[in-house]
Amino acid sequence: MKVTKDRIIEVISHYGIQRGDVVALQSSLSSMGEVEGGADTVVNAFTEVLGDRGTLIVPTFTYSFKVWNDFQPFNLLVTPSQCGAISEAVRLRPEAIRSNHPSHSVAAIGFFAREMVKDHIKCAPLGKGSPYHKLSQIGGFIVLLGVGQDRNPLIHTCESLAQVPYLCVSWSNTKTGIDIARSSDDNGTLSEVEVREVPGCSKGFVKAEIVLRERGVIQYTKMGNANIQVMKAENVVDIILEKLASDPFFLLCDDKECQICTRRRKYGKAKPGAVPVKGSSSH
Ligand SMILES: [Zn+2]
């Protein structure tokens, strides 16, 4: 059966999303099965529920690093989102505002759009002051539509807020902990930007789901064939920071072949004073 706009509105309204809310949507269109009107229908459903005073945010990450994307440069106006058809549909809306971050830009529509994307370039990709951190501070929601917690950028925000002891281990394994991203301006002039605290592997974030589920902060439902998780961003941050305070490595994956998690665990455990102080979870 085709998923319609009315059905999407019915589901998200039932699970607590209302007019005026701020929602960060992570999604997989194909997971839903057949959607009447495609990605735009999903975007229309969300903006209709959120109304004039609501805000919708999507990741439009471009991963413009040498190690991930062979330096495909980020251009604010033209580089497509690497985060699926729904995020690309938001980016292409005339009213969308995209943040100017060379690796982890987001696009936002609505009342707080400008505020949410502001100064992203000055922050760690998903760290303090980034759009996902702001989401947790203004009572926003995370909606995972057809994707799991391993695609929840807010868990990376928690790693950064907790200052877990492995943050400085970058993908390119430099001693500085910096990865270089490349961006281009309208004239095609390329520039290289130093990025700190680049998010690592997120396969281990499925363990975060277990913790969040036990604390009862995830609402589960279905839309078409897709599983949906809805949660308040501040609940996620509070609970994951609490967990990281007692076990700073719990978000790293357990795959022995995973190079970055292996390097991060090894570096972090060798670092003197690696275990963060409990008080660091305040925000
Ligand atoms: Zn890993």
Residues whose N, C-alpha, C, O or C-beta is under 5 A from the ligand:
A	BS01	ZN	C201 K203 C253 C258 C261
